[in-house]
Amino acid sequence: MPKRIKIPKYVKIVAKKALEKRLMLPKSQRAGLTKSEAKKLGIQSGVERAKQLVRSEYLNEKDVKSMIGFYNRFKNKSTPKIEEAIKLWGGRSFLRFLKKIYTSK
């Protein structure tokens, strides 16, 4: 697996749109956890991941492993909240791509 993965432009767009949509929804319908909510549960925040995808150029190996773990937990589930959460993490196609790269070695 490469040490760093370049974040494609389409992933930045998906994450940015997911963040924008999240802000417009009532709190009860929002996907993803804030940093403080995630910290209480001891997990990565989808909102923070989306912000990282929008602002960064690359993902390191640790981030990729975390994203693959997230995808593995939700790849066979589909509810509106899960679909929005997956978009915060870059979308299903990007997560599948990361998994393929990671498992190919």
N, C-alpha and C positions, 0 to 999 in steps of 0.2 A: 504494500500500500504506500502511495506517495506520502511524504512527510506533511505536505500541505496540498489542499484542494482549492483551486480557484473557484470562487462563487460566481456562477453564471448570472448574466443580467436578468434573465427571466425569473430566477429565484429571488433576486432583489425586488422585482416587481410584485411577485406573488406575496412575499412577506410584507411589503409596504401596504399593499391593498388589504391584507388581512388585519394589519394594525389599524388602518383607517376604518375598516368596517367594524372592528371591535369597539372602537370609541363611539360609534353611532348606535350601538345596541344597548338595551337596558342591561344592567349588571347581571341579572338572572340568566340572560341569554349569551353572555360573553364567553367565548372559548379562551383557553389558556389562563394561566395563573400569573399574578404579578410576582415580582421578585420576593416580596415579603410573604405572600401566600405559599409560594413554592418552598421557601426556606423553612417554614414551619413543618412542611411535609418531608423535607430533606431531599427534594428533587429539583431538577433544572426548570427554570421558568420559560414557558413558551413565548411570553412577551419579550423577555430579555434575549432569547434566541432570535426572534424576528428582528429586533433592533440590531443585533450583531450581524445578521445576514444583510441587512440594508446598508450598514455603515462600513463593513469590512470587505477586503478584497479576497481573503483566503480563510479557510478553516484549517485548524491544526488536527493532528491525529486524535487527540483527546476529544475534541468537539465532534469529530466524525463518529467516533465510537458511541458517544452519548446520543447522537442523532439516530444512529442505527438501532440502539436500544429502545429509543422512543418509538421508532417505526415498528419494530418487532412487537411491541405491546399493542399497537393499534392497527396494524396492517389489515387485519381481517374484521375490523369493526367499522361501522358507518352510522353515525348519527349526525345531525347538523353541527353539534358542538365539536365532535371529533373531527369532522371535515374541516371546520374552521381552525382547530388546533393544528391539524396537519399542514394547513396553509401557513400558519405562523412559523412552522419549522421548514418551510421552503416548498411544500407540495409533495404529493405522492411520487411523481416522476423523479424528482431530485433525490428523495429518500431511497427509492429503488436503485437509482444510479449509485449512490454512496454504498449501499449494501452490496451491490454487484462488485464494485471496486474492492471493497474490504474483504469479501469472501473469495475473491478470485486468487488470492495469494495464500 
